[in-house]
Amino acid sequence: MDTRLASAADADYEVPHGPSFVALNALIMQRYMHEYGWKHGALGPVSIVAHDNASRNPYARLQDRSAPRRTARRA
């Protein structure tokens, strides 16, 4: 599965021509929150866990652990 997901996005094409894989997922989450009445802060823990996992993954694109603190403050 990792190989298929890694090859699903193509930054060389996506950046100049449209939204990235991450941006598309963000749009899906915005729609989900709108449809089901969730508040932005309610999904903060998802970001925290994702950043924590990435900080321990040597192949992760973004390994910064400071981002979850920003998210937690906004919640």
All heavy atoms as a GROMACS GRO file, in nm:
protein
  589
    1MET      N    1   0.081  -0.120   0.000
    1MET     CA    2   0.000   0.000   0.000
    1MET      C    3   0.085   0.126   0.000
    1MET      O    4   0.052   0.224  -0.064
    1MET     CB    5  -0.094  -0.004   0.121
    1MET     CG    6  -0.190   0.110   0.122
    1MET     SD    7  -0.301   0.099  -0.018
    1MET     CE    8  -0.438   0.184   0.040
    2ASP      N    9   0.198   0.128   0.073
    2ASP     CA   10   0.282   0.246   0.080
    2ASP      C   11   0.332   0.288  -0.058
    2ASP      O   12   0.335   0.407  -0.089
    2ASP     CB   13   0.401   0.223   0.172
    2ASP     CG   14   0.357   0.209   0.317
    2ASP    OD1   15   0.254   0.266   0.351
    2ASP    OD2   16   0.427   0.141   0.392
    3THR      N   17   0.370   0.193  -0.139
    3THR     CA   18   0.421   0.224  -0.272
    3THR      C   19   0.313   0.288  -0.358
    3THR      O   20   0.338   0.385  -0.428
    3THR     CB   21   0.472   0.096  -0.341
    3THR    OG1   22   0.568   0.034  -0.256
    3THR    CG2   23   0.536   0.129  -0.474
    4ARG      N   24   0.192   0.238  -0.347
    4ARG     CA   25   0.082   0.296  -0.426
    4ARG      C   26   0.051   0.438  -0.381
    4ARG      O   27   0.029   0.526  -0.463
    4ARG     CB   28  -0.042   0.208  -0.418
    4ARG     CG   29  -0.026   0.079  -0.498
    4ARG     CD   30  -0.149  -0.003  -0.490
    4ARG     NE   31  -0.148  -0.067  -0.357
    4ARG     CZ   32  -0.245  -0.142  -0.311
    4ARG    NH1   33  -0.352  -0.162  -0.382
    4ARG    NH2   34  -0.236  -0.198  -0.193
    5LEU      N   35   0.048   0.461  -0.250
    5LEU     CA   36   0.021   0.597  -0.201
    5LEU      C   37   0.134   0.692  -0.238
    5LEU      O   38   0.110   0.806  -0.274
    5LEU     CB   39   0.000   0.596  -0.050
    5LEU     CG   40  -0.135   0.544  -0.004
    5LEU    CD1   41  -0.140   0.539   0.148
    5LEU    CD2   42  -0.247   0.632  -0.056
    6ALA      N   43   0.257   0.645  -0.227
    6ALA     CA   44   0.371   0.731  -0.258
    6ALA      C   45   0.370   0.770  -0.405
    6ALA      O   46   0.410   0.881  -0.441
    6ALA     CB   47   0.501   0.660  -0.224
    7SER      N   48   0.324   0.682  -0.492
    7SER     CA   49   0.322   0.714  -0.634
    7SER      C   50   0.194   0.784  -0.678
    7SER      O   51   0.182   0.827  -0.792
    7SER     CB   52   0.343   0.586  -0.716
    7SER     OG   53   0.237   0.497  -0.695
    8ALA      N   54   0.098   0.799  -0.586
    8ALA     CA   55  -0.028   0.864  -0.620
    8ALA      C   56  -0.012   1.014  -0.639
    8ALA      O   57  -0.085   1.076  -0.714
    8ALA     CB   58  -0.132   0.837  -0.512
    9ALA      N   59   0.084   1.072  -0.571
    9ALA     CA   60   0.107   1.217  -0.581
    9ALA      C   61   0.233   1.244  -0.662
    9ALA      O   62   0.329   1.169  -0.656
    9ALA     CB   63   0.121   1.275  -0.441
   10ASP      N   64   0.230   1.350  -0.737
   10ASP     CA   65   0.344   1.390  -0.819
   10ASP      C   66   0.367   1.539  -0.801
   10ASP      O   67   0.306   1.622  -0.868
   10ASP     CB   68   0.317   1.356  -0.966
   10ASP     CG   69   0.434   1.388  -1.056
   10ASP    OD1   70   0.536   1.440  -1.008
   10ASP    OD2   71   0.423   1.360  -1.177
   11ALA      N   72   0.454   1.574  -0.706
   11ALA     CA   73   0.476   1.715  -0.672
   11ALA      C   74   0.523   1.797  -0.792
   11ALA      O   75   0.484   1.913  -0.806
   11ALA     CB   76   0.578   1.725  -0.558
   12ASP      N   77   0.604   1.740  -0.880
   12ASP     CA   78   0.651   1.816  -0.996
   12ASP      C   79   0.534   1.861  -1.084
   12ASP      O   80   0.539   1.967  -1.145
   12ASP     CB   81   0.749   1.731  -1.080
   12ASP     CG   82   0.880   1.707  -1.008
   12ASP    OD1   83   0.915   1.789  -0.919
   12ASP    OD2   84   0.947   1.608  -1.040
   13TYR      N   85   0.431   1.781  -1.091
   13TYR     CA   86   0.314   1.817  -1.171
   13TYR      C   87   0.212   1.897  -1.090
   13TYR      O   88   0.158   1.996  -1.136
   13TYR     CB   89   0.246   1.691  -1.227
   13TYR     CG   90   0.121   1.723  -1.305
   13TYR    CD1   91   0.129   1.768  -1.436
   13TYR    CD2   92  -0.004   1.711  -1.247
   13TYR    CE1   93   0.015   1.800  -1.507
   13TYR    CE2   94  -0.119   1.742  -1.317
   13TYR     CZ   95  -0.108   1.787  -1.447
   13TYR     OH   96  -0.222   1.819  -1.517
   14GLU      N   97   0.186   1.852  -0.968
   14GLU     CA   98   0.078   1.911  -0.889
   14GLU      C   99   0.102   2.056  -0.848
   14GLU      O  100   0.012   2.137  -0.853
   14GLU     CB  101   0.055   1.828  -0.763
   14GLU     CG  102  -0.005   1.694  -0.790
   14GLU     CD  103  -0.007   1.606  -0.668
   14GLU    OE1  104   0.052   1.643  -0.566
   14GLU    OE2  105  -0.069   1.499  -0.676
   15VAL      N  106   0.222   2.087  -0.806
   15VAL     CA  107   0.248   2.222  -0.754
   15VAL      C  108   0.218   2.329  -0.858
   15VAL      O  109   0.142   2.422  -0.830
   15VAL     CB  110   0.391   2.233  -0.699
   15VAL    CG1  111   0.426   2.375  -0.664
   15VAL    CG2  112   0.406   2.142  -0.577
   16PRO      N  113   0.269   2.320  -0.981
   16PRO     CA  114   0.237   2.426  -1.076
   16PRO      C  115   0.098   2.416  -1.138
   16PRO      O  116   0.046   2.515  -1.188
   16PRO     CB  117   0.344   2.413  -1.184
   16PRO     CG  118   0.404   2.280  -1.170
   16PRO     CD  119   0.373   2.231  -1.031
   17HIS      N  120   0.035   2.298  -1.132
   17HIS     CA  121  -0.090   2.277  -1.205
   17HIS      C  122  -0.215   2.258  -1.120
   17HIS      O  123  -0.324   2.247  -1.174
   17HIS     CB  124  -0.077   2.157  -1.299
   17HIS     CG  125   0.029   2.174  -1.401
   17HIS    ND1  126   0.018   2.262  -1.505
   17HIS    CD2  127   0.151   2.117  -1.413
   17HIS    CE1  128   0.128   2.259  -1.578
   17HIS    NE2  129   0.210   2.171  -1.524
   18GLY      N  130  -0.199   2.252  -0.991
   18GLY     CA  131  -0.320   2.232  -0.912
   18GLY      C  132  -0.290   2.192  -0.770
   18GLY      O  133  -0.176   2.196  -0.726
   19PRO      N  134  -0.394   2.153  -0.698
   19PRO     CA  135  -0.377   2.121  -0.556
   19PRO      C  136  -0.295   1.995  -0.535
   19PRO      O  137  -0.297   1.903  -0.616
   19PRO     CB  138  -0.520   2.101  -0.508
   19PRO     CG  139  -0.596   2.064  -0.628
   19PRO     CD  140  -0.530   2.135  -0.743
   20SER      N  141  -0.223   1.993  -0.425
   20SER     CA  142  -0.144   1.875  -0.390
   20SER      C  143  -0.234   1.769  -0.326
   20SER      O  144  -0.350   1.793  -0.293
   20SER     CB  145  -0.034   1.914  -0.291
   20SER     OG  146  -0.092   1.951  -0.168
   21PHE      N  147  -0.179   1.653  -0.306
   21PHE     CA  148  -0.249   1.542  -0.242
   21PHE      C  149  -0.296   1.585  -0.103
   21PHE      O  150  -0.408   1.556  -0.062
   21PHE     CB  151  -0.151   1.424  -0.233
   21PHE     CG  152  -0.215   1.290  -0.220
   21PHE    CD1  153  -0.305   1.244  -0.314
   21PHE    CD2  154  -0.182   1.207  -0.115
   21PHE    CE1  155  -0.362   1.119  -0.303
   21PHE    CE2  156  -0.237   1.082  -0.102
   21PHE     CZ  157  -0.328   1.038  -0.197
   22VAL      N  158  -0.211   1.658  -0.031
   22VAL     CA  159  -0.245   1.706   0.103
   22VAL      C  160  -0.359   1.807   0.095
   22VAL      O  161  -0.452   1.804   0.176
   22VAL     CB  162  -0.121   1.767   0.171
   22VAL    CG1  163  -0.157   1.831   0.304
   22VAL    CG2  164  -0.014   1.661   0.190
   23ALA      N  165  -0.353   1.898  -0.002
   23ALA     CA  166  -0.458   1.999  -0.017
   23ALA      C  167  -0.593   1.933  -0.049
   23ALA      O  168  -0.697   1.978   0.001
   23ALA     CB  169  -0.421   2.099  -0.126
   24LEU      N  170  -0.593   1.830  -0.130
   24LEU     CA  171  -0.718   1.761  -0.161
   24LEU      C  172  -0.776   1.696  -0.036
   24LEU      O  173  -0.897   1.701  -0.014
   24LEU     CB  174  -0.694   1.655  -0.270
   24LEU     CG  175  -0.662   1.711  -0.408
   24LEU    CD1  176  -0.623   1.597  -0.502
   24LEU    CD2  177  -0.778   1.790  -0.464
   25ASN      N  178  -0.690   1.638   0.047
   25ASN     CA  179  -0.739   1.580   0.173
   25ASN      C  180  -0.795   1.687   0.265
   25ASN      O  181  -0.894   1.664   0.334
   25ASN     CB  182  -0.628   1.501   0.242
   25ASN     CG  183  -0.608   1.366   0.176
   25ASN    OD1  184  -0.702   1.290   0.164
   25ASN    ND2  185  -0.487   1.339   0.133
   26ALA      N  186  -0.734   1.804   0.265
   26ALA     CA  187  -0.784   1.914   0.347
   26ALA      C  188  -0.923   1.958   0.300
   26ALA      O  189  -1.012   1.986   0.382
   26ALA     CB  190  -0.687   2.032   0.342
   27LEU      N  191  -0.943   1.962   0.170
   27LEU     CA  192  -1.075   1.998   0.117
   27LEU      C  193  -1.181   1.894   0.156
   27LEU      O  194  -1.294   1.930   0.190
   27LEU     CB  195  -1.069   2.011  -0.035
   27LEU     CG  196  -0.993   2.132  -0.088
   27LEU    CD1  197  -0.975   2.121  -0.240
   27LEU    CD2  198  -1.065   2.260  -0.051
   28ILE      N  199  -1.143   1.768   0.153
   28ILE     CA  200  -1.235   1.662   0.193
   28ILE      C  201  -1.273   1.679   0.341
   28ILE      O  202  -1.390   1.667   0.378
   28ILE     CB  203  -1.173   1.523   0.168
   28ILE    CG1  204  -1.163   1.498   0.016
   28ILE    CG2  205  -1.253   1.413   0.236
   28ILE    CD1  206  -1.077   1.379  -0.021
   29MET      N  207  -1.175   1.710   0.426
   29MET     CA  208  -1.204   1.728   0.568
   29MET      C  209  -1.290   1.851   0.593
   29MET      O  210  -1.379   1.848   0.678
   29MET     CB  211  -1.074   1.737   0.649
   29MET     CG  212  -1.002   1.604   0.661
   29MET     SD  213  -1.104   1.467   0.720
   29MET     CE  214  -1.152   1.524   0.881
   30GLN      N  215  -1.268   1.959   0.517
   30GLN     CA  216  -1.352   2.077   0.531
   30GLN      C  217  -1.497   2.044   0.498
   30GLN      O  218  -1.590   2.086   0.566
   30GLN     CB  219  -1.303   2.190   0.441
   30GLN     CG  220  -1.186   2.265   0.497
   30GLN     CD  221  -1.152   2.383   0.411
   30GLN    OE1  222  -1.166   2.380   0.288
   30GLN    NE2  223  -1.104   2.489   0.474
   31ARG      N  224  -1.516   1.968   0.393
   31ARG     CA  225  -1.651   1.930   0.354
   31ARG      C  226  -1.716   1.841   0.461
   31ARG      O  227  -1.834   1.856   0.493
   31ARG     CB  228  -1.649   1.858   0.218
   31ARG     CG  229  -1.784   1.824   0.165
   31ARG     CD  230  -1.863   1.950   0.140
   31ARG     NE  231  -2.002   1.918   0.113
   31ARG     CZ  232  -2.094   2.008   0.090
   31ARG    NH1  233  -2.064   2.135   0.091
   31ARG    NH2  234  -2.217   1.972   0.067
   32TYR      N  235  -1.638   1.748   0.513
   32TYR     CA  236  -1.688   1.659   0.619
   32TYR      C  237  -1.732   1.741   0.740
   32TYR      O  238  -1.841   1.718   0.795
   32TYR     CB  239  -1.577   1.560   0.659
   32TYR     CG  240  -1.620   1.462   0.766
   32TYR    CD1  241  -1.677   1.342   0.732
   32TYR    CD2  242  -1.602   1.493   0.901
   32TYR    CE1  243  -1.717   1.252   0.830
   32TYR    CE2  244  -1.642   1.404   0.999
   32TYR     CZ  245  -1.699   1.283   0.963
   32TYR     OH  246  -1.739   1.197   1.060
   33MET      N  247  -1.650   1.838   0.780
   33MET     CA  248  -1.684   1.921   0.896
   33MET      C  249  -1.811   2.001   0.868
   33MET      O  250  -1.896   2.014   0.956
   33MET     CB  251  -1.567   2.014   0.930
   33MET     CG  252  -1.449   1.940   0.986
   33MET     SD  253  -1.308   2.041   1.044
   33MET     CE  254  -1.310   2.184   0.946
   34HIS      N  255  -1.824   2.050   0.746
   34HIS     CA  256  -1.944   2.127   0.710
   34HIS      C  257  -2.070   2.039   0.714
   34HIS      O  258  -2.171   2.077   0.771
   34HIS     CB  259  -1.926   2.187   0.570
   34HIS     CG  260  -2.049   2.251   0.516
   34HIS    ND1  261  -2.093   2.374   0.559
   34HIS    CD2  262  -2.138   2.208   0.423
   34HIS    CE1  263  -2.205   2.404   0.495
   34HIS    NE2  264  -2.233   2.306   0.412
   35GLU      N  265  -2.059   1.921   0.655
   35GLU     CA  266  -2.175   1.831   0.646
   35GLU      C  267  -2.222   1.781   0.782
   35GLU      O  268  -2.341   1.765   0.805
   35GLU     CB  269  -2.141   1.710   0.559
   35GLU     CG  270  -2.115   1.746   0.416
   35GLU     CD  271  -2.212   1.683   0.320
   35GLU    OE1  272  -2.285   1.592   0.360
   35GLU    OE2  273  -2.212   1.727   0.205
   36TYR      N  274  -2.127   1.754   0.873
   36TYR     CA  275  -2.163   1.693   1.000
   36TYR      C  276  -2.155   1.788   1.119
   36TYR      O  277  -2.173   1.746   1.233
   36TYR     CB  278  -2.077   1.568   1.024
   36TYR     CG  279  -2.105   1.462   0.921
   36TYR    CD1  280  -2.019   1.443   0.813
   36TYR    CD2  281  -2.219   1.383   0.929
   36TYR    CE1  282  -2.047   1.347   0.716
   36TYR    CE2  283  -2.248   1.287   0.834
   36TYR     CZ  284  -2.161   1.270   0.728
   36TYR     OH  285  -2.188   1.176   0.632
   37GLY      N  286  -2.128   1.916   1.094
   37GLY     CA  287  -2.129   2.016   1.198
   37GLY      C  288  -2.014   2.011   1.297
   37GLY      O  289  -2.026   2.056   1.410
   38TRP      N  290  -1.902   1.955   1.255
   38TRP     CA  291  -1.784   1.950   1.342
   38TRP      C  292  -1.716   2.085   1.344
   38TRP      O  293  -1.711   2.155   1.244
   38TRP     CB  294  -1.686   1.845   1.292
   38TRP     CG  295  -1.727   1.703   1.321
   38TRP    CD1  296  -1.838   1.640   1.271
   38TRP    CD2  297  -1.661   1.610   1.402
   38TRP    NE1  298  -1.843   1.513   1.317
   38TRP    CE2  299  -1.734   1.490   1.398
   38TRP    CE3  300  -1.545   1.614   1.477
   38TRP    CZ2  301  -1.696   1.377   1.466
   38TRP    CZ3  302  -1.506   1.500   1.545
   38TRP    CH2  303  -1.582   1.384   1.540
   39LYS      N  304  -1.659   2.120   1.458
   39LYS     CA  305  -1.580   2.243   1.471
   39LYS      C  306  -1.434   2.212   1.441
   39LYS      O  307  -1.388   2.099   1.457
   39LYS     CB  308  -1.592   2.300   1.613
   39LYS     CG  309  -1.734   2.334   1.652
   39LYS     CD  310  -1.786   2.448   1.570
   39LYS     CE  311  -1.928   2.484   1.610
   39LYS     NZ  312  -2.000   2.553   1.510
   40HIS      N  313  -1.361   2.314   1.399
   40HIS     CA  314  -1.220   2.296   1.360
   40HIS      C  315  -1.138   2.231   1.471
   40HIS      O  316  -1.061   2.139   1.448
   40HIS     CB  317  -1.159   2.431   1.322
   40HIS     CG  318  -1.017   2.421   1.279
   40HIS    ND1  319  -0.914   2.440   1.367
   40HIS    CD2  320  -0.962   2.393   1.159
   40HIS    CE1  321  -0.799   2.425   1.302
   40HIS    NE2  322  -0.826   2.397   1.176
   41GLY      N  323  -1.155   2.276   1.594
   41GLY     CA  324  -1.077   2.223   1.705
   41GLY      C  325  -1.101   2.078   1.735
   41GLY      O  326  -1.016   2.010   1.793
   42ALA      N  327  -1.216   2.026   1.696
   42ALA     CA  328  -1.249   1.886   1.725
   42ALA      C  329  -1.158   1.790   1.651
   42ALA      O  330  -1.139   1.676   1.695
   42ALA     CB  331  -1.395   1.858   1.690
   43LEU      N  332  -1.102   1.832   1.540
   43LEU     CA  333  -1.014   1.745   1.462
   43LEU      C  334  -0.867   1.770   1.490
   43LEU      O  335  -0.780   1.709   1.428
   43LEU     CB  336  -1.044   1.760   1.312
   43LEU     CG  337  -1.185   1.718   1.272
   43LEU    CD1  338  -1.212   1.749   1.127
   43LEU    CD2  339  -1.207   1.570   1.299
   44GLY      N  340  -0.836   1.857   1.584
   44GLY     CA  341  -0.697   1.886   1.621
   44GLY      C  342  -0.618   1.761   1.659
   44GLY      O  343  -0.503   1.747   1.619
   45PRO      N  344  -0.675   1.670   1.737
   45PRO     CA  345  -0.600   1.549   1.774
   45PRO      C  346  -0.555   1.467   1.653
   45PRO      O  347  -0.453   1.399   1.660
   45PRO     CB  348  -0.699   1.471   1.861
   45PRO     CG  349  -0.787   1.576   1.921
   45PRO     CD  350  -0.802   1.679   1.812
   46VAL      N  351  -0.627   1.471   1.544
   46VAL     CA  352  -0.585   1.398   1.423
   46VAL      C  353  -0.452   1.452   1.375
   46VAL      O  354  -0.359   1.376   1.343
   46VAL     CB  355  -0.692   1.409   1.312
   46VAL    CG1  356  -0.643   1.345   1.184
   46VAL    CG2  357  -0.822   1.346   1.358
   47SER      N  358  -0.438   1.583   1.371
   47SER     CA  359  -0.314   1.645   1.328
   47SER      C  360  -0.200   1.614   1.425
   47SER      O  361  -0.087   1.586   1.383
   47SER     CB  362  -0.333   1.796   1.318
   47SER     OG  363  -0.212   1.859   1.286
   48ILE      N  364  -0.228   1.617   1.552
   48ILE     CA  365  -0.126   1.590   1.652
   48ILE      C  366  -0.071   1.449   1.636
   48ILE      O  367   0.051   1.428   1.635
   48ILE     CB  368  -0.182   1.613   1.794
   48ILE    CG1  369  -0.209   1.762   1.814
   48ILE    CG2  370  -0.086   1.559   1.901
   48ILE    CD1  371  -0.288   1.795   1.938
   49VAL      N  372  -0.159   1.352   1.620
   49VAL     CA  373  -0.115   1.212   1.603
   49VAL      C  374  -0.038   1.197   1.472
   49VAL      O  375   0.066   1.130   1.468
   49VAL     CB  376  -0.236   1.116   1.608
   49VAL    CG1  377  -0.196   0.976   1.565
   49VAL    CG2  378  -0.295   1.114   1.748
   50ALA      N  379  -0.084   1.260   1.366
   50ALA     CA  380  -0.016   1.249   1.236
   50ALA      C  381   0.125   1.307   1.243
   50ALA      O  382   0.221   1.247   1.193
   50ALA     CB  383  -0.096   1.319   1.127
   51HIS      N  384   0.140   1.423   1.306
   51HIS     CA  385   0.272   1.484   1.319
   51HIS      C  386   0.362   1.402   1.410
   51HIS      O  387   0.482   1.389   1.384
   51HIS     CB  388   0.261   1.628   1.370
   51HIS     CG  389   0.225   1.724   1.262
   51HIS    ND1  390   0.319   1.781   1.180
   51HIS    CD2  391   0.106   1.773   1.223
   51HIS    CE1  392   0.259   1.862   1.095
   51HIS    NE2  393   0.129   1.858   1.119
   52ASP      N  394   0.306   1.347   1.516
   52ASP     CA  395   0.385   1.263   1.606
   52ASP      C  396   0.436   1.140   1.532
   52ASP      O  397   0.552   1.102   1.544
   52ASP     CB  398   0.302   1.224   1.728
   52ASP     CG  399   0.384   1.149   1.830
   52ASP    OD1  400   0.491   1.201   1.869
   52ASP    OD2  401   0.342   1.040   1.873
   53ASN      N  402   0.348   1.076   1.454
   53ASN     CA  403   0.390   0.959   1.376
   53ASN      C  404   0.497   0.997   1.274
   53ASN      O  405   0.596   0.925   1.257
   53ASN     CB  406   0.270   0.897   1.306
   53ASN     CG  407   0.176   0.827   1.401
   53ASN    OD1  408   0.214   0.791   1.512
   53ASN    ND2  409   0.053   0.811   1.359
   54ALA      N  410   0.479   1.110   1.208
   54ALA     CA  411   0.576   1.152   1.106
   54ALA      C  412   0.712   1.184   1.167
   54ALA      O  413   0.816   1.160   1.104
   54ALA     CB  414   0.524   1.274   1.032
   55SER      N  415   0.713   1.236   1.288
   55SER     CA  416   0.841   1.272   1.351
   55SER      C  417   0.928   1.149   1.376
   55SER      O  418   1.049   1.161   1.389
   55SER     CB  419   0.816   1.346   1.482
   55SER     OG  420   0.769   1.259   1.582
   56ARG      N  421   0.865   1.032   1.380
   56ARG     CA  422   0.940   0.908   1.402
   56ARG      C  423   0.958   0.827   1.274
   56ARG      O  424   1.012   0.717   1.278
   56ARG     CB  425   0.870   0.824   1.510
   56ARG     CG  426   0.883   0.889   1.647
   56ARG     CD  427   0.815   0.810   1.757
   56ARG     NE  428   0.677   0.859   1.770
   56ARG     CZ  429   0.569   0.785   1.751
   56ARG    NH1  430   0.579   0.660   1.721
   56ARG    NH2  431   0.449   0.837   1.764
   57ASN      N  432   0.914   0.880   1.162
   57ASN     CA  433   0.924   0.808   1.035
   57ASN      C  434   1.032   0.873   0.949
   57ASN      O  435   1.016   0.987   0.904
   57ASN     CB  436   0.789   0.814   0.963
   57ASN     CG  437   0.791   0.743   0.830
   57ASN    OD1  438   0.896   0.701   0.781
   57ASN    ND2  439   0.674   0.731   0.769
   58PRO      N  440   1.142   0.805   0.923
   58PRO     CA  441   1.251   0.866   0.845
   58PRO      C  442   1.211   0.897   0.700
   58PRO      O  443   1.277   0.976   0.634
   58PRO     CB  444   1.363   0.762   0.850
   58PRO     CG  445   1.294   0.633   0.880
   58PRO     CD  446   1.172   0.667   0.962
   59TYR      N  447   1.103   0.839   0.651
   59TYR     CA  448   1.059   0.862   0.514
   59TYR      C  449   0.948   0.966   0.504
   59TYR      O  450   0.900   0.996   0.395
   59TYR     CB  451   1.013   0.732   0.450
   59TYR     CG  452   1.121   0.627   0.447
   59TYR    CD1  453   1.116   0.518   0.532
   59TYR    CD2  454   1.231   0.640   0.362
   59TYR    CE1  455   1.216   0.423   0.533
   59TYR    CE2  456   1.332   0.545   0.362
   59TYR     CZ  457   1.325   0.437   0.447
   59TYR     OH  458   1.425   0.345   0.447
   60ALA      N  459   0.905   1.021   0.616
   60ALA     CA  460   0.795   1.118   0.616
   60ALA      C  461   0.840   1.248   0.548
   60ALA      O  462   0.954   1.291   0.564
   60ALA     CB  463   0.749   1.147   0.757
   61ARG      N  464   0.749   1.308   0.477
   61ARG     CA  465   0.780   1.433   0.407
   61ARG      C  466   0.797   1.548   0.507
   61ARG      O  467   0.885   1.630   0.494
   61ARG     CB  468   0.668   1.464   0.308
   61ARG     CG  469   0.693   1.588   0.228
   61ARG     CD  470   0.588   1.601   0.121
   61ARG     NE  471   0.608   1.724   0.048
   61ARG     CZ  472   0.513   1.792  -0.007
   61ARG    NH1  473   0.390   1.749   0.000
   61ARG    NH2  474   0.538   1.903  -0.071
   62LEU      N  475   0.709   1.555   0.605
   62LEU     CA  476   0.715   1.660   0.707
   62LEU      C  477   0.737   1.595   0.843
   62LEU      O  478   0.650   1.525   0.892
   62LEU     CB  479   0.585   1.741   0.707
   62LEU     CG  480   0.547   1.806   0.574
   62LEU    CD1  481   0.409   1.866   0.582
   62LEU    CD2  482   0.650   1.911   0.535
   63GLN      N  483   0.851   1.620   0.902
   63GLN     CA  484   0.885   1.557   1.028
   63GLN      C  485   0.885   1.656   1.144
   63GLN      O  486   0.935   1.626   1.252
   63GLN     CB  487   1.021   1.489   1.018
   63GLN     CG  488   1.022   1.378   0.916
   63GLN     CD  489   1.160   1.318   0.899
   63GLN    OE1  490   1.260   1.381   0.923
   63GLN    NE2  491   1.163   1.194   0.854
   64ASP      N  492   0.826   1.772   1.127
   64ASP     CA  493   0.826   1.877   1.228
   64ASP      C  494   0.724   1.847   1.338
   64ASP      O  495   0.607   1.828   1.310
   64ASP     CB  496   0.792   2.010   1.160
   64ASP     CG  497   0.794   2.127   1.256
   64ASP    OD1  498   0.853   2.115   1.365
   64ASP    OD2  499   0.736   2.231   1.221
   65ARG      N  500   0.771   1.844   1.462
   65ARG     CA  501   0.678   1.819   1.574
   65ARG      C  502   0.620   1.948   1.629
   65ARG      O  503   0.536   1.946   1.716
   65ARG     CB  504   0.750   1.745   1.686
   65ARG     CG  505   0.783   1.602   1.647
   65ARG     CD  506   0.829   1.527   1.764
   65ARG     NE  507   0.711   1.489   1.841
   65ARG     CZ  508   0.714   1.418   1.949
   65ARG    NH1  509   0.828   1.377   1.999
   65ARG    NH2  510   0.603   1.388   2.014
   66SER      N  511   0.663   2.066   1.581
   66SER     CA  512   0.612   2.190   1.635
   66SER      C  513   0.471   2.222   1.584
   66SER      O  514   0.397   2.292   1.649
   66SER     CB  515   0.705   2.307   1.603
   66SER     OG  516   0.711   2.328   1.464
   67ALA      N  517   0.434   2.170   1.470
   67ALA     CA  518   0.302   2.198   1.413
   67ALA      C  519   0.187   2.155   1.504
   67ALA      O  520   0.090   2.228   1.518
   67ALA     CB  521   0.288   2.136   1.275
   68PRO      N  522   0.194   2.040   1.571
   68PRO     CA  523   0.082   2.002   1.657
   68PRO      C  524   0.058   2.102   1.771
   68PRO      O  525  -0.054   2.123   1.810
   68PRO     CB  526   0.125   1.867   1.713
   68PRO     CG  527   0.215   1.812   1.610
   68PRO     CD  528   0.288   1.931   1.555
   69ARG      N  529   0.162   2.166   1.821
   69ARG     CA  530   0.142   2.264   1.927
   69ARG      C  531   0.060   2.382   1.875
   69ARG      O  532  -0.024   2.433   1.943
   69ARG     CB  533   0.277   2.309   1.983
   69ARG     CG  534   0.336   2.204   2.075
   69ARG     CD  535   0.463   2.250   2.140
   69ARG     NE  536   0.565   2.166   2.078
   69ARG     CZ  537   0.679   2.208   2.031
   69ARG    NH1  538   0.713   2.333   2.039
   69ARG    NH2  539   0.763   2.126   1.976
   70ARG      N  540   0.086   2.423   1.751
   70ARG     CA  541   0.008   2.532   1.692
   70ARG      C  542  -0.138   2.489   1.679
   70ARG      O  543  -0.228   2.564   1.709
   70ARG     CB  544   0.064   2.570   1.555
   70ARG     CG  545   0.194   2.645   1.562
   70ARG     CD  546   0.228   2.706   1.428
   70ARG     NE  547   0.229   2.612   1.318
   70ARG     CZ  548   0.335   2.543   1.279
   70ARG    NH1  549   0.450   2.556   1.341
   70ARG    NH2  550   0.327   2.462   1.176
   71THR      N  551  -0.162   2.367   1.637
   71THR     CA  552  -0.298   2.315   1.621
   71THR      C  553  -0.367   2.308   1.757
   71THR      O  554  -0.481   2.346   1.772
   71THR     CB  555  -0.297   2.177   1.555
   71THR    OG1  556  -0.231   2.188   1.429
   71THR    CG2  557  -0.436   2.122   1.536
   72ALA      N  558  -0.297   2.257   1.856
   72ALA     CA  559  -0.356   2.242   1.989
   72ALA      C  560  -0.394   2.378   2.047
   72ALA      O  561  -0.496   2.391   2.114
   72ALA     CB  562  -0.258   2.170   2.082
   73ARG      N  563  -0.317   2.481   2.021
   73ARG     CA  564  -0.349   2.614   2.072
   73ARG      C  565  -0.474   2.669   2.009
   73ARG      O  566  -0.551   2.740   2.072
   73ARG     CB  567  -0.232   2.710   2.042
   73ARG     CG  568  -0.146   2.735   2.160
   73ARG     CD  569  -0.060   2.858   2.139
   73ARG     NE  570   0.001   2.862   2.009
   73ARG     CZ  571   0.129   2.838   1.982
   73ARG    NH1  572   0.210   2.807   2.079
   73ARG    NH2  573   0.175   2.847   1.861
   74ARG      N  574  -0.496   2.640   1.881
   74ARG     CA  575  -0.613   2.692   1.809
   74ARG      C  576  -0.740   2.622   1.848
   74ARG      O  577  -0.850   2.672   1.829
   74ARG     CB  578  -0.593   2.680   1.658
   74ARG     CG  579  -0.499   2.782   1.606
   74ARG     CD  580  -0.477   2.775   1.458
   74ARG     NE  581  -0.576   2.708   1.379
   74ARG     CZ  582  -0.571   2.700   1.249
   74ARG    NH1  583  -0.473   2.753   1.184
   74ARG    NH2  584  -0.663   2.636   1.183
   75ALA      N  585  -0.730   2.502   1.898
   75ALA     CA  586  -0.849   2.421   1.928
   75ALA      C  587  -0.934   2.481   2.038
   75ALA      O  588  -0.895   2.557   2.117
   75ALA     CB  589  -0.806   2.279   1.968
   0.00000   0.00000   0.00000
